[in-house]
Structure formats: C-alpha cells, structure tokens
C-alpha cells in the first residue's frame, strides 16, 4: 500500500520487473522530486525509476495526498517504464514461490505463445552495478571530521541520510574505485552499499575491499556489500531460488539469540561453509531458511549485513547497525 516511490527508485531493483501484491497501488500518488535535502530528493532512493517494469492488480487513477503531483501511471509514462494492471498478482506471487524467480517480459498485443522466451536478456549476465553507480566522486558535509567513504554499488539515498544524521561526512565513490583512491580521501571507515545483480561481476570492488580489510580499515557491507566482503575474503556466493524481497524478513543474531524484522531485497546469498572456511564468522542468519544474514571478521574491523538497516520502506529497528559501525570507527576519525 505504501513505499512504492522508494521501492521503484531502489537501485537494487535494476534490471527487474517488480510485482506488488497489495490489491491497490498508487493511492497517495507520487510526490515531487523538487523536495530536496542534503542534495537528495526527500521521498525517493535515487533520482529515477530503476525497475524495468511494474505489475499491479489495480492502479489508483485518482490519488489523494497533499504532496502528490502526479499519478503512479503518469510517473511510469514520464520515465518510459512499462506497467500493467489487472493482473492477479497474488496468484503470480504463488507461482514464483513454487518455481522460483524467472525471466519475464511485458509486451503489447499478440499472445503469450508469440513471445520468444529465449530472446529475453538475463540481467544477471550484465554489469548492472555499472549502470547505477555514481559516475564521479560526490561529497556530503565534507567539512565534518569523521569521514566515511561510501563505495556506491547502487546506494540508496537512505544510507547516506543515516550516516549524515550521525554527524559523519560521506564521500560517495564509484564502485570501481581503487584502494588508493579510497585511502586518498583519508576515511575513518568505508561502507560498501547495496546494489543489483551478481556480486561476482564487481571484480574491482572485490579487490579494493580485500586490500582495505588487509590494511585494517573498518569496513561495513550492506546487502550486496555484505556479499562482496565475503568474496573478498575468499568465500563464495550463490543464486537463490526465490531471493528475499519483503519488509518482514527475520534476521536472527546467533550470539544473543535475538531476532529482528528487516527489509530485504536480494537474490544472491553467501555460502555458509565457504564463509567459515575463509576465516569469517556467521553473525546473523535468516530465521526462515537459515541463510547467512550477517558476517564479521574475528580479528579485523569488518562486518556485513544482508538486510537494509536504513529500511525505507520498512521497519527501522536495525538502524543501530550504523551506530555500531560509527562507534567502531571513531578512533580513526581526526580530532
């Protein structure tokens, strides 16, 4: 019902057709991109729609909200993103739950039999992160003493907002930044962001992370960043049958036995056996399927979580991850 402006602009959805199961979508319209704070649009997670298509059961044509400037349909049309309504989205979700995520297409006219399934490109075979990363270095509140480099693999604006709210300067850098380029910014710590696609496509990012960890630089990975840390340490990742894409995924902290409800959006996961063979510890697991949800290094300042602690949309219970990380990096910050 809510959260579609954030979900549609989440770079982690790049290359995907998004199916929303709530019966009515678009009831509060679309707010304006002109509302800006810290050089970022307030109500969105990037500066454009990232999905390649949208499927809903019913699209509201007459939204009601004082901040609405256009309908959901108008927004899709303005950005030339195909959408379709009148679909039994809950039935479609059940099919996907049984058969797993699959390639799909939205076409006009004809019949299903006329669609050549072999012609549908597999987004995971392309470098989707290259499409969503920042093109050049961008600084936010650079005058602050505690500097955090954000390696942008498709970072949501909410990650930047959470760091800024905690009095950190954020230096946002392209995903293929070298270790020397990162260290030249004199950071107290490095955050590796969320992003789309197969983590193994990010070869330069993996190399940079490995060198940062080796040099004892504090590193936090979020979602895709979590997987990239594992790969940098010599572990492995695999494609999940379903993926985790919802606002109610349970992440269980193994040491404390406490479970948190989290927002997640990922189709790959870390191989737990390979992770532990690589010398990393499993920090959190998913309470449903027992997949790895968080990792940490036993000796170096390195952590990763598979969910989105910045939420947006979703529960904000785990924003403490940012506090945890910034407390760990405080000793590296300049006085």
C-alpha angles and dihedrals in degrees: 000000000000134000100053095123089056095041095048091051095045106117090212087074093059110137095016137110107228120217116196116200100196105107097233123038128180098034094140096038125220124306124222125275087215092079100093136174125176088000092299130106107255101221102041140064096223137003097268146020109285103187120091094220144358130221121193137162096227129003117208111235096186108046122186120213133113092232096049116116099170143000125267089250092053091050092052091047093048091054094040094240115149118235135179132197134184091065124133091237095179091056089049090050090053090053091051090048090055100040102027132237111325141180115272144173139203110218135174121236129347125066136288090257090062093060113100102220091192090064094061107105118231106234092203090067092062131069097258092168090063088060095055106032120105110266096220139012114288124190128206119195089344092174092074118103099227103072121192121188112214112203099211113219090157100317120197114231089236091069089057091045092053092051092047091050087058093057097257128138111231123212107191113203135181117268092248096055113138123235091253091053090051095046091047086069089062094228126188088212144348129236119199109206138220120269146156135280138008111349091214089071090070097078098154091046091053091051093048093049091049091053092046092052091047089053092053094247110156108249131186121189124200121199104312087019089060090056092046091055089053092050091047089056092051100262126125140241132208138198112258121224094229109006124211112275113157145081097250107060113141114229113193120204105219099207098047097029090227121142125212128194108231145181113244138179115171139118099194131065140189121260103240097207092049089047094057092043087056091058099256126123128231105241102175134012133194108259091216106048100009093236119152113276101168139017138190139182114243094218109019132060096259129127138160137187125197095210132066110263088183088059109183101183105028144033117337095205094117100049083111086084088077091050090048092051097044091049089054093051097044093097089059093054120100117251 
